[in-house]
Amino acid sequence: MQHRTLGQQGLTTSAIGYGSMGISSFYGPGEEDAGVAAIRKAHELGVTLFDTAEMYGWGENEKVVGRAVKPFRDDVVIATKFGFKPDFSFDSRPEHILEVVENSLSFLDMDYIDVLYQHRPDPNVPIEDVAGTVKELIDAGKVKYFGLSEAGPDTMRRAHAVQPVSVLQTEYSLFDREIEKLFPVLDELGIGLVPYSPLGRGFLTGTTKPGAEYDPSDMRHTAARWQPGNYEKNLDATRQLAELGEAKGATVAQLALAWLLAQGEHIVPIPGTRSATRVEENAGAADVTLTQADLDRIREILPTGGFGSRFPAGMTAEWE
């Protein structure tokens, strides 16, 4: 698989990464053994970026990722995150960051973390204090690269002035385009972009169903995108995308991931799945080339994104 460089501090990963969140949380009951198999299949196919977080099961997801990559740990990039407490309130105090990193190293069973993200900006802690703490961890050899998630332009600039930021992680897909307004800042600072939920939280896989049919513990059960009215419009758009993909010998998921890769050389999406078969499908997107005519047709189908909010009611990103 082709590789890409994220940021200006030397971070290089495969063009397609892997997001592990769904193994343990937010998408219904977890399947740890299936998750391990999916991660190992991804590695076989050349995927080198594996993303987890403290919040994904409060250590349980990190344990799964650590177990899965143990045979090839030094060949891959492991990213995890800090910034929440179990009640989902923010906590990016320096002492908490240090505590979380020690916990993550233990859960992952590793000596260092490649990419350490602040999971969300904390309104109660100056970003300079956060960046300074991560800098200390980098200087100590416990972390290699600094990342931010869902951060706005001011936060990125202020953090970058203390400790260079290599990557920003946020949701970006054919259904979610808002992040494009931040591209000038990413270019200005030389920061890479790691899109999470690059398949529209599963809508762009061709296997979606109405919200009411998902397990109540699954965020899609109540999210606006899967509710009557929005659901039908999104389903029609996905059908049209699938037709375009079929003409190119690609699935709708591969088309969606190839579209992201075409938006810039600094972009590495991290689709998540518990299925080794889906991993193979996603990895194949790196070999799909889109022409200008393809890109124009995609914009005709979804000019500005999908229908329905990407967040549950009441949630927004700092920069929106």
TIROPA-775787 format. One record per residue (C-alpha): residue in one letter; x, y, z negated. Coordinates in steps of 0.1 Angstrom, whole numbers, plus 5000, padded with zeros to 4 digits. Example, Ala and Ser with C-alpha at 12.3 -4.5 7.8 and 13.67 -1.06 7.14 Angstrom:
+---+------+------+------+
! r !    X !    Y !    Z !
+---+------+------+------+
! A ! 5123 ! 4955 ! 4922 !
! S ! 5137 ! 4989 ! 4929 !
+---+------+------+------+
***
This chain:
+---+------+------+------+
! r !    X !    Y !    Z !
+---+------+------+------+
! M ! 5000 ! 5000 ! 5000 !
! Q ! 5011 ! 5035 ! 5007 !
! H ! 5022 ! 5057 ! 4978 !
! R ! 5016 ! 5093 ! 4969 !
! T ! 5033 ! 5119 ! 4947 !
! L ! 5013 ! 5136 ! 4920 !
! G ! 5026 ! 5169 ! 4906 !
! Q ! 5062 ! 5181 ! 4908 !
! Q ! 5077 ! 5161 ! 4879 !
! G ! 5083 ! 5128 ! 4898 !
! L ! 5051 ! 5109 ! 4892 !
! T ! 5045 ! 5085 ! 4921 !
! T ! 5016 ! 5060 ! 4924 !
! S ! 4997 ! 5039 ! 4949 !
! A ! 4972 ! 5058 ! 4971 !
! I ! 4944 ! 5040 ! 4954 !
! G ! 4944 ! 5035 ! 4916 !
! Y ! 4921 ! 5016 ! 4892 !
! G ! 4898 ! 5030 ! 4865 !
! S ! 4892 ! 5006 ! 4836 !
! M ! 4864 ! 5024 ! 4818 !
! G ! 4836 ! 5002 ! 4830 !
! I ! 4852 ! 4971 ! 4815 !
! S ! 4843 ! 4982 ! 4780 !
! S ! 4818 ! 5011 ! 4781 !
! F ! 4792 ! 5033 ! 4797 !
! Y ! 4781 ! 5007 ! 4824 !
! G ! 4764 ! 4981 ! 4803 !
! P ! 4778 ! 4951 ! 4784 !
! G ! 4815 ! 4946 ! 4790 !
! E ! 4833 ! 4916 ! 4806 !
! E ! 4869 ! 4915 ! 4794 !
! D ! 4881 ! 4884 ! 4812 !
! A ! 4866 ! 4897 ! 4844 !
! G ! 4883 ! 4930 ! 4838 !
! V ! 4917 ! 4914 ! 4833 !
! A ! 4913 ! 4894 ! 4865 !
! A ! 4903 ! 4926 ! 4884 !
! I ! 4934 ! 4945 ! 4871 !
! R ! 4957 ! 4916 ! 4880 !
! K ! 4941 ! 4914 ! 4915 !
! A ! 4946 ! 4951 ! 4919 !
! H ! 4983 ! 4947 ! 4911 !
! E ! 4986 ! 4919 ! 4936 !
! L ! 4973 ! 4943 ! 4963 !
! G ! 4998 ! 4970 ! 4955 !
! V ! 4978 ! 4992 ! 4931 !
! T ! 5001 ! 5008 ! 4905 !
! L ! 4980 ! 5033 ! 4887 !
! F ! 4958 ! 5020 ! 4859 !
! D ! 4936 ! 5044 ! 4838 !
! T ! 4922 ! 5039 ! 4804 !
! A ! 4914 ! 5060 ! 4773 !
! E ! 4911 ! 5058 ! 4735 !
! M ! 4874 ! 5066 ! 4738 !
! Y ! 4867 ! 5036 ! 4760 !
! G ! 4857 ! 5013 ! 4732 !
! W ! 4880 ! 5030 ! 4707 !
! G ! 4910 ! 5009 ! 4715 !
! E ! 4892 ! 4979 ! 4729 !
! N ! 4897 ! 4990 ! 4765 !
! E ! 4934 ! 4998 ! 4759 !
! K ! 4939 ! 4963 ! 4745 !
! V ! 4924 ! 4948 ! 4777 !
! V ! 4946 ! 4969 ! 4800 !
! G ! 4977 ! 4961 ! 4779 !
! R ! 4970 ! 4924 ! 4781 !
! A ! 4963 ! 4925 ! 4818 !
! V ! 4994 ! 4944 ! 4828 !
! K ! 5019 ! 4928 ! 4803 !
! P ! 5035 ! 4906 ! 4829 !
! F ! 5043 ! 4936 ! 4852 !
! R ! 5042 ! 4966 ! 4828 !
! D ! 5074 ! 4982 ! 4841 !
! D ! 5061 ! 4981 ! 4877 !
! V ! 5029 ! 5002 ! 4871 !
! V ! 5018 ! 5036 ! 4858 !
! I ! 4996 ! 5035 ! 4827 !
! A ! 4974 ! 5065 ! 4819 !
! T ! 4954 ! 5071 ! 4787 !
! K ! 4937 ! 5100 ! 4770 !
! F ! 4932 ! 5117 ! 4736 !
! G ! 4908 ! 5144 ! 4725 !
! F ! 4877 ! 5128 ! 4709 !
! K ! 4866 ! 5114 ! 4676 !
! P ! 4843 ! 5084 ! 4673 !
! D ! 4813 ! 5107 ! 4669 !
! F ! 4823 ! 5122 ! 4703 !
! S ! 4832 ! 5155 ! 4688 !
! F ! 4864 ! 5172 ! 4701 !
! D ! 4897 ! 5168 ! 4683 !
! S ! 4929 ! 5179 ! 4700 !
! R ! 4947 ! 5191 ! 4669 !
! P ! 4984 ! 5183 ! 4671 !
! E ! 4983 ! 5159 ! 4642 !
! H ! 4954 ! 5140 ! 4658 !
! I ! 4972 ! 5138 ! 4691 !
! L ! 5002 ! 5122 ! 4675 !
! E ! 4980 ! 5097 ! 4656 !
! V ! 4961 ! 5088 ! 4688 !
! V ! 4993 ! 5082 ! 4707 !
! E ! 5007 ! 5058 ! 4681 !
! N ! 4973 ! 5040 ! 4681 !
! S ! 4973 ! 5038 ! 4719 !
! L ! 5009 ! 5025 ! 4720 !
! S ! 4998 ! 4998 ! 4695 !
! F ! 4966 ! 4989 ! 4714 !
! L ! 4984 ! 4988 ! 4747 !
! D ! 5014 ! 4969 ! 4732 !
! M ! 5038 ! 4993 ! 4750 !
! D ! 5068 ! 5015 ! 4741 !
! Y ! 5057 ! 5044 ! 4762 !
! I ! 5027 ! 5059 ! 4781 !
! D ! 5032 ! 5071 ! 4816 !
! V ! 5005 ! 5097 ! 4818 !
! L ! 4988 ! 5112 ! 4787 !
! Y ! 4957 ! 5132 ! 4794 !
! Q ! 4937 ! 5156 ! 4772 !
! H ! 4903 ! 5140 ! 4778 !
! R ! 4884 ! 5173 ! 4776 !
! P ! 4895 ! 5209 ! 4766 !
! D ! 4890 ! 5215 ! 4729 !
! P ! 4875 ! 5250 ! 4722 !
! N ! 4889 ! 5249 ! 4687 !
! V ! 4925 ! 5242 ! 4696 !
! P ! 4947 ! 5265 ! 4718 !
! I ! 4958 ! 5247 ! 4749 !
! E ! 4993 ! 5259 ! 4741 !
! D ! 4993 ! 5238 ! 4709 !
! V ! 4981 ! 5208 ! 4729 !
! A ! 5007 ! 5212 ! 4756 !
! G ! 5035 ! 5218 ! 4730 !
! T ! 5026 ! 5186 ! 4712 !
! V ! 5026 ! 5166 ! 4745 !
! K ! 5060 ! 5182 ! 4753 !
! E ! 5073 ! 5169 ! 4720 !
! L ! 5061 ! 5134 ! 4729 !
! I ! 5077 ! 5136 ! 4763 !
! D ! 5110 ! 5148 ! 4748 !
! A ! 5108 ! 5118 ! 4724 !
! G ! 5103 ! 5093 ! 4752 !
! K ! 5069 ! 5082 ! 4742 !
! V ! 5051 ! 5099 ! 4772 !
! K ! 5064 ! 5106 ! 4807 !
! Y ! 5038 ! 5130 ! 4822 !
! F ! 5011 ! 5154 ! 4811 !
! G ! 4976 ! 5154 ! 4825 !
! L ! 4944 ! 5174 ! 4819 !
! S ! 4908 ! 5163 ! 4825 !
! E ! 4879 ! 5185 ! 4834 !
! A ! 4900 ! 5216 ! 4827 !
! G ! 4895 ! 5250 ! 4843 !
! P ! 4920 ! 5274 ! 4860 !
! D ! 4929 ! 5294 ! 4828 !
! T ! 4934 ! 5262 ! 4808 !
! M ! 4956 ! 5247 ! 4835 !
! R ! 4978 ! 5278 ! 4839 !
! R ! 4983 ! 5282 ! 4801 !
! A ! 4991 ! 5246 ! 4796 !
! H ! 5014 ! 5245 ! 4826 !
! A ! 5034 ! 5274 ! 4812 !
! V ! 5043 ! 5253 ! 4781 !
! Q ! 5046 ! 5218 ! 4796 !
! P ! 5042 ! 5213 ! 4834 !
! V ! 5010 ! 5195 ! 4842 !
! S ! 5014 ! 5167 ! 4867 !
! V ! 4977 ! 5157 ! 4872 !
! L ! 4942 ! 5169 ! 4868 !
! Q ! 4915 ! 5142 ! 4865 !
! T ! 4879 ! 5150 ! 4872 !
! E ! 4849 ! 5136 ! 4890 !
! Y ! 4852 ! 5140 ! 4928 !
! S ! 4834 ! 5120 ! 4955 !
! L ! 4812 ! 5125 ! 4985 !
! F ! 4784 ! 5131 ! 4959 !
! D ! 4804 ! 5155 ! 4937 !
! R ! 4822 ! 5184 ! 4955 !
! E ! 4823 ! 5211 ! 4928 !
! I ! 4860 ! 5204 ! 4921 !
! E ! 4869 ! 5218 ! 4955 !
! K ! 4867 ! 5253 ! 4941 !
! L ! 4898 ! 5245 ! 4920 !
! F ! 4919 ! 5233 ! 4949 !
! P ! 4937 ! 5267 ! 4953 !
! V ! 4948 ! 5265 ! 4916 !
! L ! 4960 ! 5229 ! 4920 !
! D ! 4980 ! 5240 ! 4951 !
! E ! 4994 ! 5271 ! 4932 !
! L ! 5006 ! 5250 ! 4903 !
! G ! 5016 ! 5219 ! 4923 !
! I ! 4992 ! 5197 ! 4903 !
! G ! 4979 ! 5164 ! 4917 !
! L ! 4943 ! 5153 ! 4915 !
! V ! 4930 ! 5119 ! 4902 !
! P ! 4893 ! 5116 ! 4910 !
! Y ! 4873 ! 5094 ! 4886 !
! S ! 4839 ! 5079 ! 4897 !
! P ! 4850 ! 5083 ! 4933 !
! L ! 4822 ! 5061 ! 4944 !
! G ! 4795 ! 5083 ! 4929 !
! R ! 4792 ! 5062 ! 4898 !
! G ! 4785 ! 5031 ! 4919 !
! F ! 4760 ! 5047 ! 4943 !
! L ! 4785 ! 5045 ! 4972 !
! T ! 4790 ! 5008 ! 4969 !
! G ! 4758 ! 4997 ! 4986 !
! T ! 4746 ! 4979 ! 4955 !
! T ! 4727 ! 5006 ! 4936 !
! K ! 4692 ! 5004 ! 4922 !
! P ! 4667 ! 5028 ! 4905 !
! G ! 4677 ! 5040 ! 4871 !
! A ! 4649 ! 5022 ! 4853 !
! E ! 4664 ! 4988 ! 4864 !
! Y ! 4698 ! 4994 ! 4847 !
! D ! 4705 ! 4983 ! 4811 !
! P ! 4695 ! 5010 ! 4786 !
! S ! 4732 ! 5012 ! 4775 !
! D ! 4741 ! 5021 ! 4811 !
! M ! 4744 ! 5059 ! 4818 !
! R ! 4726 ! 5054 ! 4851 !
! H ! 4694 ! 5044 ! 4833 !
! T ! 4686 ! 5080 ! 4826 !
! A ! 4710 ! 5100 ! 4849 !
! A ! 4693 ! 5123 ! 4874 !
! R ! 4709 ! 5108 ! 4904 !
! W ! 4690 ! 5075 ! 4899 !
! Q ! 4656 ! 5090 ! 4891 !
! P ! 4626 ! 5092 ! 4915 !
! G ! 4630 ! 5120 ! 4941 !
! N ! 4668 ! 5122 ! 4939 !
! Y ! 4672 ! 5084 ! 4942 !
! E ! 4655 ! 5081 ! 4976 !
! K ! 4675 ! 5110 ! 4991 !
! N ! 4708 ! 5096 ! 4979 !
! L ! 4698 ! 5062 ! 4991 !
! D ! 4691 ! 5075 ! 5026 !
! A ! 4724 ! 5093 ! 5027 !
! T ! 4742 ! 5062 ! 5016 !
! R ! 4725 ! 5042 ! 5044 !
! Q ! 4737 ! 5067 ! 5070 !
! L ! 4772 ! 5065 ! 5056 !
! A ! 4771 ! 5027 ! 5057 !
! E ! 4762 ! 5029 ! 5094 !
! L ! 4792 ! 5051 ! 5101 !
! G ! 4814 ! 5028 ! 5082 !
! E ! 4801 ! 4997 ! 5099 !
! A ! 4810 ! 5013 ! 5133 !
! K ! 4846 ! 5016 ! 5120 !
! G ! 4847 ! 4981 ! 5105 !
! A ! 4846 ! 4996 ! 5069 !
! T ! 4822 ! 4993 ! 5040 !
! V ! 4805 ! 5024 ! 5026 !
! A ! 4828 ! 5022 ! 4996 !
! Q ! 4859 ! 5021 ! 5019 !
! L ! 4845 ! 5051 ! 5039 !
! A ! 4840 ! 5071 ! 5007 !
! L ! 4875 ! 5064 ! 4994 !
! A ! 4891 ! 5071 ! 5028 !
! W ! 4872 ! 5104 ! 5028 !
! L ! 4888 ! 5114 ! 4995 !
! L ! 4923 ! 5104 ! 5007 !
! A ! 4917 ! 5126 ! 5038 !
! Q ! 4911 ! 5157 ! 5016 !
! G ! 4948 ! 5160 ! 5007 !
! E ! 4980 ! 5142 ! 5001 !
! H ! 4979 ! 5150 ! 4964 !
! I ! 4948 ! 5130 ! 4957 !
! V ! 4947 ! 5094 ! 4942 !
! P ! 4912 ! 5081 ! 4934 !
! I ! 4907 ! 5055 ! 4906 !
! P ! 4876 ! 5034 ! 4915 !
! G ! 4866 ! 5010 ! 4887 !
! T ! 4851 ! 4976 ! 4889 !
! R ! 4849 ! 4943 ! 4870 !
! S ! 4850 ! 4924 ! 4902 !
! A ! 4882 ! 4911 ! 4918 !
! T ! 4864 ! 4910 ! 4952 !
! R ! 4855 ! 4947 ! 4948 !
! V ! 4891 ! 4955 ! 4940 !
! E ! 4902 ! 4940 ! 4973 !
! E ! 4875 ! 4960 ! 4991 !
! N ! 4886 ! 4993 ! 4974 !
! A ! 4923 ! 4987 ! 4981 !
! G ! 4914 ! 4982 ! 5018 !
! A ! 4903 ! 5018 ! 5019 !
! A ! 4940 ! 5029 ! 5021 !
! D ! 4941 ! 5014 ! 5056 !
! V ! 4910 ! 5032 ! 5069 !
! T ! 4918 ! 5062 ! 5091 !
! L ! 4891 ! 5088 ! 5096 !
! T ! 4890 ! 5110 ! 5128 !
! Q ! 4878 ! 5146 ! 5128 !
! A ! 4846 ! 5134 ! 5144 !
! D ! 4841 ! 5110 ! 5114 !
! L ! 4847 ! 5138 ! 5089 !
! D ! 4823 ! 5160 ! 5108 !
! R ! 4796 ! 5133 ! 5107 !
! I ! 4801 ! 5128 ! 5070 !
! R ! 4796 ! 5165 ! 5064 !
! E ! 4764 ! 5163 ! 5084 !
! I ! 4751 ! 5135 ! 5062 !
! L ! 4761 ! 5152 ! 5029 !
! P ! 4769 ! 5189 ! 5035 !
! T ! 4774 ! 5198 ! 4998 !
! G ! 4772 ! 5165 ! 4979 !
! G ! 4745 ! 5143 ! 4965 !
! F ! 4712 ! 5149 ! 4948 !
! G ! 4711 ! 5151 ! 4910 !
! S ! 4736 ! 5161 ! 4883 !
! R ! 4767 ! 5141 ! 4877 !
! F ! 4763 ! 5144 ! 4840 !
! P ! 4736 ! 5135 ! 4815 !
! A ! 4714 ! 5164 ! 4805 !
! G ! 4732 ! 5190 ! 4786 !
! M ! 4767 ! 5182 ! 4797 !
! T ! 4790 ! 5203 ! 4819 !
! A ! 4826 ! 5206 ! 4827 !
! E ! 4846 ! 5236 ! 4814 !
! W ! 4851 ! 5250 ! 4849 !
! E ! 4815 ! 5247 ! 4862 !
+---+------+------+------+
***
